[in-house]
Amino acid sequence: MTDNSETVEYADVEDISPMAWRLLRVAAGYEQRGVEREVDDLMQAHLSMLENGTRGLSDARRQVLFDLYAVDLNPDQINAIVTNF
């Protein structure tokens, strides 16, 4: 886990693409099952649907995921993934 002293805020988690969600998860070092263990009431199937673009999560759930991933990434990494994918 990286000490991310800079707070990362992305304007709208709704704008993050399915591919970027997958890359954020992998870059933060999580497998889908690991996220399932970290976030209450979130199942691997929810992540698969989000990352495949077949179904989205609520903004609140996406914010929880974003915050989980942001702890392990620096702002430049997040910006590069979100803006390029």
N, C-alpha and C positions, 0 to 999 in steps of 0.2 A: 504494500500500500504506500502510495506516495503522499508526502505531506504537501497538500495543495493549499498553501496559505492564501492564494488569490481566489476569491470567490468567482466562480464561473456562472454567468447567467446568459442563457440564450433567449432571445426575445420571444420566440414562439415555438414550443416543442411540436406543435402541429405541423410546422414546416420541415421537420427533419424527415428525410426520405427513408424508406425501408432499408436500403443498402447502408445508409449512414447509421441507422440504429444497429445493424449487425456489426458494422465496423467499430462503433463505439464500444459495444459489448466485448468484442474480441480484444480491442486495444486496452481495455480496462482489465483484461485478464479473467473474464467470466465465461463459463460455459452456461448454456441455458439452464441446466439443472442447478447450477450455483446461484443464479439469479432467483430461481424459484425458492431456494432456501433462504435467501436474503430478504425477499419482499413477501409479506403476508398476503395470502389469497391471490397470488399470481402464479399461474401454471406455465409450464414449458410450452404448452399449446398456444397460450396468449402471445408469448414471445415469437413463436414461429409465425403466427398470423401477422403480427406487426412487422416482422423482418421480411416477410414475403409479400407484403402489401395487400393481403387478402382481407384483412380486418384490422382496424385500429383500436387502440385502447383510449380510454378517456384522457383528457388533458391532464387531470390530476395524477393518473397512473403513469403517463409518459413523463411527467415532471419527477415523480419518484424514481423512475428508471434513470432519467438524465442525471439527477442528483447522485444516485449510486455510482454511476459511471464516472462522473466528474471528479469524484474524490480521488480516483486513481489516474487521472489524466491532467496534463497541464492545459491552460487556455489555448495555447498555440495548436496543440494536438486536436482539441475539440473543434476549434475554428477550421482547421484544415479538413477534417473529416466532414463536418456539417456543410461547409461551403463547396466542397469539391465532389461530394457524392450524393 
